[in-house]
Amino acid sequence: MAKNSSFVVQGTEIRLFIQKEEDYISLTDIAKRVNHRSEIVIQNWIRNRDTVEFLGVWEQLLNPVFRTQAGMNSFVLSPKQWIQKTDAIGLQSKAGKNGGT
């Protein structure tokens, strides 16, 4: 696919970003299908225990500088905080026009 292209899933356009030969799909675009306040959907998703465990395993397998930061299910963690606290490589978050997670 061309850099920063998109594809359609069940009528929803999902952006694809290619950076350093890695493909990233827009979680923001997927979350907007659930609710126009995609940041709330993503914040709820990222604080889920299963999500934290999945991302932790992902980072342990693919990110040599990963430090375990998982906490209790009641904590609040934004994608940017996850990226900063864990030096994550599996998530990216960009602000501004055409930004997203």
C-alpha positions as semicolon CSV with decimal commas, in nm:
position;residue;x (nm);y (nm);z (nm)
1;M;0,000;0,000;0,000
2;A;0,108;0,356;-0,057
3;K;0,228;0,561;0,238
4;N;-0,060;0,694;0,448
5;S;-0,328;0,515;0,250
6;S;-0,659;0,382;0,379
7;F;-0,897;0,091;0,348
8;V;-1,265;0,039;0,427
9;V;-1,395;-0,209;0,686
10;Q;-1,773;-0,247;0,721
11;G;-1,825;0,098;0,570
12;T;-1,566;0,273;0,788
13;E;-1,251;0,423;0,636
14;I;-0,944;0,322;0,836
15;R;-0,616;0,505;0,773
16;L;-0,295;0,308;0,733
17;F;0,037;0,471;0,816
18;I;0,368;0,328;0,703
19;Q;0,669;0,439;0,903
20;K;1,014;0,282;0,880
21;E;0,871;-0,011;0,683
22;E;0,618;-0,081;0,961
23;D;0,241;-0,065;0,908
24;Y;0,018;0,106;1,166
25;I;-0,362;0,116;1,151
26;S;-0,553;0,407;1,302
27;L;-0,712;0,305;1,632
28;T;-0,874;0,649;1,633
29;D;-1,059;0,570;1,309
30;I;-1,179;0,237;1,450
31;A;-1,291;0,400;1,777
32;K;-1,486;0,670;1,589
33;R;-1,715;0,394;1,459
34;V;-1,816;0,328;1,822
35;N;-1,844;0,690;1,934
36;H;-1,747;1,026;1,781
37;R;-1,550;1,093;2,106
38;S;-1,284;0,842;2,005
39;E;-1,049;0,952;2,284
40;I;-1,295;0,820;2,544
41;V;-1,326;0,487;2,363
42;I;-0,946;0,455;2,341
43;Q;-0,895;0,559;2,705
44;N;-1,145;0,296;2,820
45;W;-0,985;0,033;2,594
46;I;-0,630;0,102;2,712
47;R;-0,722;0,078;3,082
48;N;-0,874;-0,268;3,033
49;R;-0,664;-0,536;3,204
50;D;-0,661;-0,757;2,892
51;T;-0,542;-0,467;2,677
52;V;-0,262;-0,381;2,919
53;E;-0,154;-0,745;2,930
54;F;-0,165;-0,771;2,548
55;L;0,036;-0,452;2,503
56;G;0,281;-0,566;2,771
57;V;0,344;-0,896;2,593
58;W;0,371;-0,712;2,259
59;E;0,634;-0,477;2,398
60;Q;0,824;-0,756;2,577
61;L;0,846;-0,951;2,252
62;L;0,924;-0,665;2,015
63;N;1,071;-0,378;2,220
64;P;1,409;-0,442;2,382
65;V;1,385;-0,137;2,613
66;F;1,040;-0,214;2,749
67;R;0,984;-0,170;3,124
68;T;0,673;-0,331;3,277
69;Q;0,429;-0,060;3,387
70;A;0,104;-0,256;3,425
71;G;-0,114;-0,168;3,725
72;M;-0,454;-0,243;3,867
73;N;-0,762;-0,243;3,647
74;S;-0,884;0,083;3,808
75;F;-0,601;0,304;3,682
76;V;-0,637;0,558;3,400
77;L;-0,376;0,563;3,127
78;S;-0,383;0,750;2,798
79;P;-0,208;0,618;2,487
80;K;0,050;0,899;2,514
81;Q;0,119;0,810;2,879
82;W;0,159;0,441;2,786
83;I;0,405;0,535;2,511
84;Q;0,604;0,764;2,740
85;K;0,610;0,533;3,043
86;T;0,697;0,215;2,855
87;D;0,895;0,346;2,557
88;A;0,630;0,165;2,354
89;I;0,683;0,073;1,992
90;G;0,342;-0,091;1,933
91;L;0,141;0,232;1,969
92;Q;0,189;0,575;1,822
93;S;-0,008;0,887;1,907
94;K;0,008;1,213;1,717
95;A;-0,168;1,540;1,792
96;G;-0,309;1,789;1,546
97;K;-0,457;1,762;1,200
98;N;-0,453;1,403;1,076
99;G;-0,338;1,298;1,422
100;G;-0,466;1,002;1,614
101;T;-0,364;0,677;1,779
